[in-house]
Amino acid sequence: MQKQNLKLLLFISFLSLTFPVLSQKVDSEQLLSHLRYLSSDELQGRKPLTTGNLKAQKYILEHYKSLSLAEPIYPDFIQRFSFENRREKKTYEDAANLVAFIPGSESKKVIVITAHYDHVGVGRPDANGDSIYNGADDNASGTAALMALADYFSKNRPKHALLFAALDAEEMGLQGAKALVRDFPYPLEQIVVNINMDMISRNDKNEIYASGTYHNPQLKPILEKASASLSPTLKFGHDEPGTGREDWTQASDHGPFFEKKVPHIYFGVEDHEDYHRPSDEYKNIQEEFYINATNLILKCILALDDQLAD
């Protein structure tokens, strides 16, 4: 009898240790479903203000509205902005950042999580006659991950407040990020870190980079510990000037945050053969890599949320 009780206690202890770890994962089916839709031909490459871009907006907003979130900071979760595209000699009116908010349980400081949902639209056909630049990796992958993370944290309240921003017009000069920083709802000093995701769904070396620790060295030990022994391998770099390697410090939507001296971490993979081509389609993403990469980013956000001081 005593042996049975001991076995039961050991089993209960095992469950208590195991389930919190197992629960630190996003809904993988939902994640892939988001990516599949956002990169579909129906959305025609999601160029700002096109029909496909507006369909992407509607899809993301419906997801936000299905979650247990705080009242919208911007009307209906939408931050409107306008900008001039000098290359096209055109002014874009009513572009839209889609912003959701989850209050922190212990802090009013904010972790800002960003990913751009726009891409370049329809362009020159490739050798196969395909003219739709689907942008599966760039950046339906980051957007779908943002949506899955919003779902996770709506059910698992963080210590810090989390602001989720699906940004528009990144491909036209980081316009959505510039607008968000320019019209941020709180003092920028209230942001403890910006987590940006752009191209996270494929890499033949099974690697993903966390760029930004050269400028924010206090974040590196937290990320190293959180990602230890996980797949894919978390690499650091692409952020130190003068090394001869491509510097990503201002390559995506974390750039405007960096310019305002807000700490950032940019999760992304190195360029591949389908970058900015019609062949950047769902069929070419690596599903297992993508799910694992999103869960790795989740682990890193959880560690930052737990360990960053106000």
Buried (B, 14 or more C-beta within 10 A) or exposed (E): EEEEEEEEEEEEEEEEEEEEEEEEBBBBEBBBBBBBBBBBEEBBBBBBBBEBBBBBBEBBBEBBEEBEBEEBBBEEBBBBBEBEBEEEEEEBEEBBBBBBBBBBEEBEBBBBBBBBBBBBBBBEEEEEEBBBBBBBBBBBBBBBBBBBBBBBBBEEBBBBBBBBBBBBBBBBBBBBBBBBBEEBEBEEEBBBBBBBBBBBBBBEEEBBBBBBBBBBEEBBEBBBEBBEEBBBBBBBBBBBEEEEEEBBBBBBBBBBBBBEEBBBBBBBBBEBEBBBBBBBBBEBBBBEBBBBBBBBBBBBBBBBBEBBEE
